[in-house]
Amino acid sequence: MESNTIPVLQTEPARGLTETQARQRQAAGPRNTPPPDLTKSTARILRDNLLTFYNLLFLALAGCLVAVGAVQETLFLGIVVCNAAVGVVQELRVRAALRRIALLAARPVRTVRDGTEQLLDTADLVRDDIVRLRPGDQVPADAVLMEGRAECNESLVTGEEDPVLHTPGDPLLSGSFLVAGSCAARLVRVGPDSCAARITGEARRARTRRSRMMRSLDAWLRFVGVLILPLGLAMVWQQWAASGPRAAVTGTVAALVGMIPEGLYLLVSIALAVSVLNLARRHTLVRELTCIENLAHVDVLCLDKTGTLTAGQMQTEELLPVSGLSQPELAALLGGYVHAMPETNATDRALREAFPSQGWQAQGQVPFSSARKWGAALLPDGRCLILGAPELVLGADCAAWQPKLAPRLAQGRRVLVLAQSSRLPDGSAPLPAGLRPLGFVVLRDKLRPGTAETLAYFRSQGVTLRVLSGDNAAAVSRVALQAGVENADRYLDLSGVGEDADWADLARRYTVFGRVSPRQKQKLIAGMQAAGHTVAMIGDGVNDVPALGQADCSLAMGAGSEAARQAAQMVLLDSDFAAVPAILQEGRRVIGNISRSAALFLYKNIFSFLVSAVLLFVALPYPMVPRQISLISGLLIGLPSFLLTFEPVRGRARGGFMTGAVLSALPGGLTATLGVLAAGTLGAGLPRNELSTVCTLLAALAGMLVILRLCVPLTPLRAAVLTLCLGGFAGACLLLPGLFALSPLSGPALRLLGVCAAGTVLVFALLQGVSEWLRQRPFHAARRPAALPVRGRRSDAT
C-alpha cells in the first residue's frame, strides 16, 4: 500500500486518529522514525580500526621485510594487531553503553488517539496524529497548529533565536521547541518527509567540533605522514650501497616504525572512550567527546538558580493584597488567572496547587515567556490580568513597593505581581506604564541537597562560579549566599542593560546576574571566553539553550526541557548537581594523563627521526632493528602510558597539548639521539650485533629517564609503574634475548655502554633543565585570562 493512497484527514484535536487509522498509516508509511543512529556500525568500527593509513603502512613495511628474508623482524605487527583489537572492543562497548543510556533520556510524546491522551514514542507517530505540546517540548514532526497559541524557538532550524508566535493554522517546524504557551497540533509530514532527521541528526553532527587536543594530534600525524615516505626512500637508497639490501631494508623499517606514533592516537581514543563509559556509569550521557577535554580546562562555571542550586519545587508562601483587595479576593484572581492560562513552569504548578480554579476561560492570552518575564490573560468580563516580575510589570512604579518587597527578596524569595490592564497587551512590545497592581504573591524554593558541599569543591579547585538567572537579582543573590557561592553579594540586574554593554567587564565585576534574558546569558559567556576563560554552563530550561550552545562545555539536567538536553554536550540523567565534581574530575584525569603520556610516544618519534636524518649524511648503518624498536615501544611506552592513565589528576589542565608534550619529550629524544650516535661513532669497530645491543640499551635508558621524570613526585602507583617497566625490560633482555636480537656484550662493548650511559644521564639532566626553563617563558605559557573578582562589596541593582 502506498502512502499517497491514505487520505489526509483534518483530524479533530479532541478526538485524534482512531487506532484503525493509525495502523493503516503505520502499514503504508512513512512512520516518524528517528534519525539514523549516529553511532558507528560494526562494519564502520572494524574499518576505522583496521584499514587505517598507519596499519596499511605497517603491513607494507612487513611485506618489505618478508621480501628480504627478515621475517623475524615483523614482531611489530603484534602491536598493530593488539592496538586494533583493543580499539574495536572499546568502541563496541562504548556504542552499547551509549545506546543503553540514551534510552533513559528519551521522552514520549503526548498524543490523542480515540479521544484519549496517551504517551507514545516518537517512532510510533504517523501523519495526521494529534500531539499536545507544552513549553520545553520539541515539535516531533512538521505540523499545523490546531488549538492554542505557542511561541517557538526555531534556532535549530532557521538560526534565529527570537521566539516566533504561532496561532491556529500556522505551521510548526520539526526540530523547534516551545518556549511559551501550549497547543494541539496535527502532524502533516513525518519521518523522512519532514526535517526532523536533519535537525536532530545532521545538525548535531555539524556542530560537533574536533577538540584542541585532537586537532593538534591530527596536525602531528599529518606532519609525520608527509615526511615518512620520502625519508624512507632516501634511507633505503643511502643504506643500500653501504650495507646491502637486507640491512638497508631492516634499518629503514626500524627507523620508520620508530617515527610512527602508532599508539598515541589509539591512547587518546581509548582514554576518551573509557571516560565516556565512566561517565555513563554515573548516569551522565556524553554527546560530544570534545567536552571531555574542555572539562579539564574549565575555570568558570555558570549555572542557573532554579533547578540547579534549588530543587525547582516552588511553594506559595505569602499573599500581599493591595488596592483594597482582601486575601481571599486576591487568591480568587490568582486561581482564575493561572487555571485560564497554559501551564509553563514550576511556578505555575505551585500557583495551581495553592489557588483553586474559578472556571474562567481566557478570551485572549499572551503566554508567559522567559524573555518577557510576564504573561497576560483577557477574562470574560473584559478585565485583563498580568502576572510577572514586579520591576518589569510595574516599571518605574515598582520603586514605591520596594519597602514591602525588599525583606522578602533579601530572604531569597521569588515575588510576582498581579496587575490589571484595560486591554490585552501586545506580547512583542513593552508593557504600558501605569498598570494597577492588585497584589503580590511570594514563593520560595529550597536548595538541592549537597549544594553547599559541591560549591565548596569548586572553590577548592579554583573554579569561579557565576549565577545567571531570570529571577530578581537580590533574591538570587540571597539564595546564592545561602548555598555558599563566593562573592554572591556582588549582583546586578540586567533588565536595564543594553546590547552594547561590555559583557567581559560585567562578568569580571559581578558574580550574580538577575533578570537575565536568554541572549544576555549567551553574551555573558561569550564575554568570559573573550577574556581567555574556559566556560562550562549548566542549565535545564529552554531559556538556557543559547548559553548552552555558546559554552565550551555544556551540561543539561535530565529532568529539564528537551530543548536543553538537545543543546547540551552532556546530560545529567539523574539531574543531580552534586555529581558535577566527579564529572569535572573525570575530565581532568583523562586529559591530564593523556598529555603526560604523550611525551613517551613523542620521545621515540623524535629520536627515530633525528637519527635517520643524521644518517642520511653520515656513512653509518642504522644501529637498531625493528624487533628492538618494538621492545622499547611495548615495555617503555605502551605499558607505562596505559597504566598512568588511571591515576587521578587534581589540577586544571593548562597550556597547549602538543607544545607541552613535545617539550616533555625533547630531553629524552635528544638524549637518545646523542647517545646512539656517539655509540655508533665510538663503537665502529665492534661487531654489528653488539653495537646494535648497546644502542638499544642506551635508547631504553633515555626512555626510562623520561618515565622517571613523568613519575616525579613518586606515588605508590607511579613506583609500581617504574618497577614494572624496569623489571619487564630487564626480564625481556635476560630471558628472551634472541627474540629481540640482543647479544652478549664483550669487554669493549661494556665499557662503551658504561661511558655512553653516564653521558646519557648527564645530558638528560641538562636538557631537562633547559626544557623546564622554556616552559616558564611567555611564548609557551598559555594566555592568562583576566582575573575574576575575589573579594568586593555588594553592588546595587540597576
N, C-alpha and C positions, 0 to 999 in steps of 0.2 A: 504494500500500500504506500503510495507516495504522499508526502506531507501536504502537497498542494490540493489533494483530494479532500482534506479535512476542512470544513468551512470555518471561517473566522467568526467567533462569537463575541457579541458585545455583552460580555459576562456581567451579571449584576453583582455589585460589591457585597451585598448581604448574602447572596446565595453561592457564588463561585461556580466552578465546574462540578459536575457530578463525577462520581468515581468511574462511571462508564465512559464519560467523555475524556477523562484524564487517561484511562487505559488506552483509548483509541489514539490519542496523541502520543503516548509513550511508544506504542507499536509503530506508528507512522514516522515518528521522529520529526525534527530533531528534539532531543531532550536537552535540558540545561546542564549538560555535562561540564565538569570543571575544566580549567585549562590543562594542557598537557603537564604531566609531572616534571618539575624542573630538576629532580634528582636524576642522576645518571642511570642508564640502563646497564644491565650486566655486561652486554657486549661493549658498551662505551667504556666501562670501567676496565675491562680487560685490554681494550685497545689503547687507552690512555696510559696504562701502566706497562704494557709490553712493547708497543710499537712507538717508542719514543726515539728522538734523534740519537740520544746517547746510548740507548740499548742497541740500536742498529749499528752505531759506530763500534761498540764493543764487539758485536758479532763479526763485523768486518775485520777488526783487529785480530780476533781469534782465528778467523779464516786465514789471515796472512801468516800467523804462527804455525798453523797446521800445514800450510803450503811449504814452509821451510823445515818441516820436521820437528818443530818445537812444541809438540802437543802438551807437554808437561807445564808449559808456561801459561796455559789458558785457565789457570786457577781463578783468575779474577772473574770468570763467568759465574762462579758460585755466588759471589757477592751480588752480581746482577740478578740472578735468579731469586735470591733471598729478598733483595730490595723489592723486586716486582711482586713477589708473593705477599710480603707484608703490606705493600700498598694496596693490592687487590682486597685482601682480607679486611683491612681497616676501612676502606671505602664501602665495602659491602655492609660492615657493621654500622657505620655512620648512616648509610642510607636507610637501613632497617630501623635504627633508633629515631631518625628524623620523621620517618613515616608514622611510627607509633605515636610519637609525641605530638605530631601535627594534628592527629585525630582529636586530641584533647582540646585544641584551640578552635575546632570547627564549631560553628553555631548554626542551628537550624533556622529556617525562615517561617514566620507566621503566615499561614496560607489558609484560605477559605475554600473548603470542599463540602458540597452538600449542605451548605448553610452553617457549617461548624468550623470554627477556627482550630487549626491543628498545626503542629510543628513538623516541617518536612526538611529533609536535606536539600541543599541547593540542586544536586543532581537529579532529584525527583520532580522538579518543577517542569511544567510544559507550557506551551503557548496558550494564552487566554486564561491562565491561572490568575486568581486574585490574591495579592500579597498585601499584608498590612505592615507598614514601616513606621518606625519611631526614631527619634534622634539617636545618632550613632550607628544606625543600621546602614549597610551597604545595599544599594539597589542591585538585586541579583541578576537582572537581565534588562534589556531595553523594554520600557513600559510606558503606559499612558496613565496619568493621574486621574482617578475617577472621583474620589471624595477627599475632602480636607484640603489643607494647604501645607506646603513644605518648602523649607529653604534648604538648598543642596549645595554642598561643596563639590564642585566639578573639577578641582585642580588636577586630579589624576587623569582626567580626560582632556580638558582644554588648557591646563596650565594656569588658569585664572583662579585665584584663591578666594575672591569675594563671593559670598553666598548668593545664590540665584533663587528668587522666589518663584514657586510654581503653584498654579491653581488648576482646578479641574479642566481637563482637555490638553494640558501641557505634556510634552514628552519628558520622561525621566531617563537619563543616560545610565547604562550599566557601568558600574565602577565608581559612580558618585556616591556621596554619603549625605544623609540627612543631618543637618546641624540644628534644625528647629522645626517644630510642627510635627504632625503625624498625618498619615494618609493611607488610603487604599488605592492600589494601582493594579492595572491589568497588563500582564506580560504580552508583548507583541512580537519580540524577536528573542529567541533563546538559543543557548548553546553556540554552535559555530556561526549562526546567523547574527549574533549580537557582538558587541565589542567587549564583552566581559572577559573573554580569554585574553584579548590583547591587553586589557587593563591590568588584570591580575597576574598575567604571565609575562608577556613581552616587556611591559613597562617595568616590572620588578627586575627582570633580567638586565634591562638597560641601565637601571640606576645602580646596579652592583658595580663597585669600583675595586680595582686592584689596590691592595694596601701598599703603603710606602715600602714595607719590607719586601713584599713580593715584586714590586716594580724594581727595586734595587737588585734583587736576585735575578730577575729576568735580564736586566742590563748586563750583569756579570756573566751570565750564561751566553748571551749573545756575543760578548767580547771574546770569551774563550772559544766559542764556536767558530768565529771568524778567523782566529789565529791558528787553531789547531791543525787544520788540513794543510795550509801552505808550510807551516813549521814542520809537520811530519814528513812531507815530501822532501823538504830541504835536508832534514836529518838523514833520511834514507840515502839520498844522493851523496851526502858528505861521509857517512859511516860506511857505505858500501865499498868505497875504494880503500878505506883504511883497515877495515875488519872483515870484509867478506859479507855475503848475503845473509847468512844466518844471524851473525852478531848484529848486523845493521838492522834487521827486522826486529829482533828481540829487544835491542836497545831502544829503538824508536817506539815500539809498543809500550815498553816500560815508561818512557818519558810521557807519552800521550795519556796512558792510564793515570799517571800521577797528576796530569794537568786537569783531568775531568773531575769536577765536583759532583760525582755521581750520587753521593749520599746527602749532600746539603739540601737539595730541592726536596728529596724524599723526607729528610728530617723535618723540614718546615711543614710539609703536607701532613705527615703523620702526627706531629705535635699539635697542629691545629685541629685535626680530626679527633684526636684523643680529648682535646679541650672541649670540643662540641659534645662528645659523649659525657664528659664530666658535668658539663652544664645541664645536659638533658636529665641526668640523674637528680639534679637539683630543681627539676621541673622548670627549666628555662629553655625556651625554644630559640635557637640561633638561626636567623635567616641569612645573614651575611658573615662570612669568615673575617671580612675586613674589620668588623667591630671588635673582634678579639684582640687584634693588635692595638687598635685605638684605645681599648680599655687600659692597656698597660701605660699609655701616655696621659691619661686623663688627669687634669689638675683642677678642673672646675666642674662641679656637679650642679645642674639646675633641676629644680623639682617644683611641682605644684603643691598646694596645701591640701586641697580636698582629694581624697583617695590615695595620697602618698604619705604626708605627715599625719593626716587624720584618716579615720576609717571610712569617711564618706557616708555615714549614717546620721543624718540630721534629725534633731528633735526640737519641736517647738517648745520654747521656754517661757515666753512672756508676751503679752499684748499691751501696747501703749496707745489707746484710742485718743484722738484729738477731734477738733471741730464739733464738740458737744456730743460725740457718739459714746455709747456705753460699750463695755467689753463684749456683751452678747451681740450687739449690733455689728461691731467690727468683725467678730467671729463669723457671723452670718454672711457678711460681704466677702470675707476671705474664702469661706466654703463655697459660696456661689461662684466666685471667680475661678478658683483652681479646678473645680469639677466641670466648669464650662470650657476649660482650655485643655489641650492635649498635654499629657504627662511628658516632661522633658528631662528631669534630673532628680537627684536625691532630695533637693529642697521641695520640689513639687510633691514628692511622695510623702514627705514629712507633713506638709500642709494638708494633704488629702486625708491623712490619718488623724490629724488634730481637729479638723473642721468638717462637719457633715455637708453633703450636697444640698443645695436649695432647689434642685430641679431646673435650673436655668439653662437655656440654650443660647449660645452666643450667636448674635446676628451678624457679627463680623469679628475678626480677630487678627492680631499681629503676634505670632508665636514668639516666645522668649528665645533669644539667641545670645551666645556668649559675647558676640561683638557689640550688641546694643546694650546688654545688661538690663533689659526690661521687656515686658510683654503687655499686651492690651487686649481687652475684650469689650465689645459693644453688647450691652444687655437688652432684653426685650423691652424694658421701659424707657429706652433711649439713653440711659446713662452709659458712660464709658469708664471702665476701671483700668488703672495701670498699676502694675506691680513690678518693682525693681529696686535697683540700688538708689538710696536716697539722694546722693550727690548728682546722679545722672537724671533722675526723675524730677527733682525739685530745683536743680541748678543752683543759682546763687541764693535762693531762698532756704537752702539746706543749712546755711550758717546759723539761722535762728534756732534750729533744733539741736545744734551741737551740744549744748549743756546737758540735754536729756540723753543724747545718744553716746556721748564720749565715754561715760563709765562702762557701758556695755561693750563698746568696741575695745576698750582697754583690757577687758577680760577675755578677748578673743572671740566674742560672739559675732554672728552674722546678723545684720539688721536690714530688713526690707521695708519699704514704704508702700502703702496702698493709697493711690491718689485718684482723683476724679477729674475727667475732662469733658468738655461739651461735645466732642466729636472723636471719632476713631482716628488716631494719628497715622501718618504715613511711616511705614517701617523703614524706609530708605532715607528719612530726613530726621534731624534732631527734634526732640520734643519741644513744644511751645512753652514759653515762660508762663508763670502764674498758675500752675496746676494746684488744685486744692488737695492738701493731704488729709486723709481720713484716719490714718493711724499707722503705727509701726508694729512689726512682728519681729521678735528676737528669737533666733535659733542658735543651737550650739552643736558642735561636733566634738568627738573625742579622739585623742591621739591613738595611733596604731600601737599595739603592744611592741615593745622593744625599740621604739623610735629613738629614744634618748641614747641607748647604747650604740645604735647604728650610727647616729650622728657623731658620737664621741670617737668612733673608729675612724671616720673620715677626717676629723680634726687631727688625730694622731698620725695619719698618713699624709698630711699636707695637702689634702683635697679641700678646696674652698667651696662653700655652698652658696647658692643663690636661689631664692624662693620667688617664683613667678606665679602670681595668682590673679584671678579676675575679681577677687573679693576686695573689700575695703582694706587699704594698706595698713591702717592702725590695727585692725583686727587680726590680719595675717601676721603682723609683727608680734603681737601678743602670743599667738599660737606658736610661732617660731621660737620665741624666747622660752616658752614652756617646754618645747621639745629639745632645747639645748643648742639651737643654731647660734653660732658665734656672731656677734655684732648685729643681731636681729633688730636692735633698736635703730639701726640706720635704714629707714624705709622711705619710699617715695610713691606717691600716687601718680600714675601715668595717664590719667584720663585727660589731663590738660597739656600733655607733652606732644609737640608736633612731630611730623615725619622726618624733619631735617635735624633732629636732635643729635648730639654727639653720643651715640649709644655706647661706644667704648668707654667714654669718660663716666657715663652714668653707671655702667656695670662695675667700674672700678670704685666709685664712691659709695654705692649703696648695696645693701645685702638683700633687702626685701622690697619687692615691687608689687603694688596693688593696682587694681583696675587695669590690668594688662590685657590688651587685645591680642588675638592670635598673631597678627602681623608684628606687633611690638615684641612679643616673645621671640619671634624669629630674628628681629633686628638686634635685640639684646645679645642673643647668642652669636650672631654674626659680628657684633662689636667686640665680644670677648675673643673670638677667633682672630679678628684683625689685630688684636693686641698680643697675639702669639700663644694663646691658651688652647689646650685641647679640651673640648667641652662635651660632657655627657648630659643627656636630658632624659628625665623620667616623667612620663605623662600617662593619662588614662582617658582623656576626653577628646572630642572632635576639635576643640579649640587648641589642642596641643599639636595637631598634625603638622602645621608649618614649622614649628620649632623642632619637632622630631626629625623632620626632613633636613633641617639645617645643621643639626648637631653632628659632631664627629662620631658619637656613639649614642644610639637612641634605644631606650627601653620602655616598653609599654606594659601596663598592668593587664593581666589576663581577664580580669573582671571589668575592664574598661570597655570603651567603644570599639567596634570592629574597625573603624577608621584608624584609631591609634594603633591597633595591632597590625594593620596592614602597612602603616607608615614606618613602624619601628624595625630596627635591625634585630632586636631581641624582645621576647615576650616572657614576662614573669607569669607563668601559668597559674601559680598559686596566689598571685597579687600580693606577695609578701615583700615589703620594703626591707625587712631585716635580712633578706637573702642577698641584697646587693653587695655587701662587703665580700662575701665569698666569691661572687662573680668577678668583682674587681681584682681580687687576689688571684683568681684563675688566669685572668688576662696578663697580669704582671708575671706570674710564674712561667707561662708558656713563652712569652716574648723575651723575658729576661734570659731564660735558659737557651732559647734558640740563638739569641745574639751572642751569648758566651760560647756556645758550642760551635758556632760558625767559624771561629778562629782556628779550630782544629782542622777543618776541611781546607780552609784557605792556606794554612801553613804548607800543606802538601802541594797545593796548586802553585803557590809562589816558588817553592823550592824546585819543583819539576820544570817549571817554565824558565827560571833563571839558569839552571844547569844546562838545559837544552839550548838556550840562546847562546851561552858562552861556548859550548862545544861546537857550534856552527863555525867558530873562528879559531878553535884550538884543536890540534890533531890528537885528540884523546877519545877513546871509545866511551860510550855511555856506561857508567860504572855499575849499574844495577839492572836486574832482570825483572819481568813482570811479577813473578812469584814473590819477590822481596817487597815490591810496592804493595802487593795485596796483603802481606803480613802486617805492614805498617798501617794500611788502611783499615784493616779489620780490628786489630787489638789496640791501636793507639789513636784511632779516630772514631770509628763506628761505635765501638763498645763504650768509651767514656762519654761521647756525645749523647748516646741513648740513655745511659744511667743518670747523667746530670740533668736531664730534662724533668726528672721527678722531684728535684729539690725546690723547696719553697723560695720565693723571691719577695722580699718585703718592700723594697723601694720602687718608686715610679721609674719607668723606662725613660731614658734621656738620650739625646743625640741621635745621629743617623745610624741605621742598622749596618750598612755596608762599610761606612767610614770607620766605625768603631771596630767591626770585625777585622778589617784589613790592618788597622793599627795594632790590634792584638796579635795578628798572625805574622806580621812583618818580622819581629825579632826572631821567631822560630824559623821562618822561611829563609831569611838571610843567613842565619847561623848555620842551618843545614847546608845551604849552598856553599858557604865558605869552607865548612868542614869537609864536605865531599870533594870539592875542587882541590883543596890543599892535600887531602889524602891521595887523590888521583895523580897529583903532580909529584909529591914526595915519594909515593909508592909505585912509581912507574916500573921499577924492576921486579915487583912482586908478581907471583902468578895471578892470572886473571880472576880465578875463583876466590883467592884470599883477599884481593883488593876489593872485589865486589862485596864480600862479607864485611870488611872494615867499613865501607861506605854505608852499608845497610845499618850497621850498629850506630854510626855517627848520626845518620838521619833519624834513627829511632831515639837517640839521646836528645836531639833537639825537640822531637815530639814530646818526650817525657817532660822536658823543661816547660814546654807550652802547657801541658796538663797541670804540672805543679803550680805554675803561675795562675792558672784559672781556678785552682782549688784553694788558693790563699785568700782568707784565713781558713785553716782546716776545720772541718766539722766531721762528725762520725761518718756521714755518707761520703764526703769527699775523700777521707782517709781510706775508706773501703774501695772507692773507685781507683785511687792511686795504687793501692796494694794489688787489686785485681789486675789492673793493666800491666804493672811491672811483673807480677808473678806469671801472668798469662804469656807475656812476651818472652820472659826467661824460660818458661816451660816449653814454648814452641821452639826456641833456639836449641835447647838441650835435648828434647825428646824427638823433635821432627826436623832435624837439620836438612835432611835430604829433600823433604817436601818443599822447603823454602830456599833451596840452593845455597845453604850456609855451609862453609867448610871450616875445619880446624885451622887455627892460626899458628904460624911459625913465630919464632922469636922476633924477627924484624917486623912482622905484621903486628904483633902485640905491642911492640914499642911504638910503632906508628899510631896504633889505636890510642895508646895512652897519651901521647903528645897531642894528638888532634882532639881527643876528648877533653883534656884540660883547656885547650884553646876554645873549644865549643862552649864550655861553661862560662869562661871569661867574656867571650864575645856576646853571648846571650845576655849576660848581666848588663853589659854596656849598652847594647841595643834596646834592652827593656827600659833602661833609664831614659834613653832618648825618646822612646815611644810614650812613656808617661809624661815627659815634658811636652811633647806635641799635643797630647790630649788636653792640656791646660791652655793651649793657645786659642786666641779669639777666633781664628779662622776655622778651628774644628768645633769649638763649643757651639751648641745649638743656640739660636736666638732666644734670649731670655725674655719671657713675657713680662708685660708691665705688671708691677706689683698690685695686688688687690689689697684693700684695706685690712688692717689688723685690729686697730682699735679706733674708736671715734665716738662722737656724741650723736645722739638721736637727731634725725632730720625731720623737719616739718613736712607734712603732706602738702603738695602743691595743688 
